[in-house]
Amino acid sequence: MSPPFKDIRLPDSVLSTVRRSTFHTIENADISDDESLAHLVGLMFNFPEREFVVYLEKGASLTQPLRRALDCQVFLCTQTDQEYFRHPNGASHDFVRVRRGKEIFDWERELTVSAKDFVRFTLVLSAWKRRKLEIEQHLEVQAQKSSSPIEMKPGLWGFSIDVKKLWTLVKSKLRR
């Protein structure tokens, strides 16, 4: 018996380009407080190669933390797309773009008639915010490096011991 697909021949080059990426789908309501905003900023800082998109119901207002971050230019909106709808499969954070008048399937026509419209914003972390976070990260690393309780400075026998740092070091060792 021959393999089931032996007789099927595909062209040598079916696709000329394949793009592989990771993206985060965020709904407006997901950024409801400063904690969720800080989490998003952290993700955008740690994963700059990823794409971050926010979906907002057409006619609705952005949440206060998200509006504040955009106004202060923590985020920059690089692209705005319309004609997005929640996918009818019911999955959370799953949206599909259907252009009115260019629907192909019946379910697409149903969406454009009966479902709520969403606007998609592509966000990036601004350069100044990225620099600020890099500086904070660098200072934190430097502070951890200098947490040695032993200091080489004039004192008895040429060095001294910082008792507060020693106590912090001992507590962290005991916790492990």
QUIVENDA-V988749 format. One record per residue. N is the residue number from 0. PSI is psi in radians with two decimals (999 if undefined). BURIAL is 1 if it has 24 or more other C-alpha atoms within 12 Angstrom, else 0. Layout:
N_PSI_BURIAL + N_PSI_BURIAL
This chain:
0_2.35_0 + 1_2.74_0 + 2_2.57_0 + 3_-0.48_0 + 4_0.38_0 + 5_-0.61_0 + 6_-0.18_0 + 7_2.25_0 + 8_2.23_0 + 9_2.63_0 + 10_2.72_0 + 11_-0.63_0 + 12_1.60_0 + 13_-0.79_0 + 14_2.39_0 + 15_-0.41_0 + 16_2.41_0 + 17_2.14_0 + 18_2.19_0 + 19_2.23_0 + 20_2.93_0 + 21_2.36_0 + 22_2.74_0 + 23_2.17_1 + 24_2.08_1 + 25_2.35_1 + 26_2.64_1 + 27_-0.78_1 + 28_-0.30_0 + 29_-0.46_1 + 30_1.31_1 + 31_-0.25_0 + 32_3.07_0 + 33_-0.53_0 + 34_-0.79_0 + 35_-0.57_0 + 36_-0.77_1 + 37_-0.65_0 + 38_-0.77_0 + 39_-0.76_1 + 40_-0.74_1 + 41_-0.76_0 + 42_-0.77_0 + 43_-0.57_1 + 44_-0.79_1 + 45_-0.38_0 + 46_1.20_0 + 47_-0.31_0 + 48_-0.18_0 + 49_2.76_0 + 50_2.40_1 + 51_2.08_1 + 52_2.42_1 + 53_2.29_1 + 54_2.26_1 + 55_2.26_1 + 56_2.34_1 + 57_2.27_0 + 58_-0.22_0 + 59_2.90_0 + 60_2.63_0 + 61_2.65_1 + 62_2.73_1 + 63_-0.83_0 + 64_-0.69_1 + 65_-0.71_1 + 66_-0.77_1 + 67_-0.73_0 + 68_-0.65_1 + 69_-0.71_1 + 70_-0.65_0 + 71_0.00_0 + 72_0.65_0 + 73_-0.74_1 + 74_2.65_1 + 75_2.39_1 + 76_1.92_1 + 77_-0.34_0 + 78_2.51_0 + 79_2.23_0 + 80_2.50_1 + 81_3.12_1 + 82_0.78_1 + 83_2.54_1 + 84_2.62_1 + 85_2.30_1 + 86_2.41_0 + 87_-0.14_1 + 88_-0.17_0 + 89_-0.01_0 + 90_2.48_0 + 91_2.52_0 + 92_0.49_1 + 93_1.97_0 + 94_2.69_1 + 95_2.51_1 + 96_2.20_1 + 97_2.07_1 + 98_2.23_0 + 99_2.36_0 + 100_-0.16_0 + 101_0.42_0 + 102_2.50_0 + 103_-0.76_0 + 104_2.79_0 + 105_-0.70_0 + 106_-0.52_0 + 107_-0.72_1 + 108_-0.73_0 + 109_-0.74_0 + 110_-0.84_1 + 111_-0.43_1 + 112_-0.78_0 + 113_-0.36_0 + 114_2.83_0 + 115_2.46_1 + 116_2.51_1 + 117_2.66_1 + 118_2.40_1 + 119_2.20_1 + 120_2.24_1 + 121_2.16_1 + 122_2.55_1 + 123_2.69_1 + 124_2.30_1 + 125_2.73_1 + 126_-0.69_0 + 127_-0.66_0 + 128_-0.69_0 + 129_-0.80_1 + 130_-0.75_0 + 131_-0.78_0 + 132_-0.64_0 + 133_-0.73_0 + 134_-0.79_0 + 135_-0.74_0 + 136_-0.75_0 + 137_-0.77_0 + 138_-0.65_0 + 139_-0.74_0 + 140_-0.74_0 + 141_-0.68_0 + 142_-0.66_0 + 143_-0.65_0 + 144_-0.69_0 + 145_0.35_0 + 146_0.14_0 + 147_2.33_0 + 148_-0.21_0 + 149_2.22_0 + 150_2.41_0 + 151_1.67_0 + 152_2.89_0 + 153_2.27_0 + 154_-2.92_0 + 155_2.14_0 + 156_0.34_0 + 157_0.00_0 + 158_2.86_0 + 159_2.88_0 + 160_2.22_0 + 161_1.88_0 + 162_-0.66_0 + 163_-0.79_0 + 164_-0.67_0 + 165_-0.76_0 + 166_-0.73_0 + 167_-0.74_0 + 168_-0.78_0 + 169_-0.75_0 + 170_-0.73_0 + 171_-0.60_0 + 172_-0.69_0 + 173_-0.57_0 + 174_-0.58_0 + 175_999_0
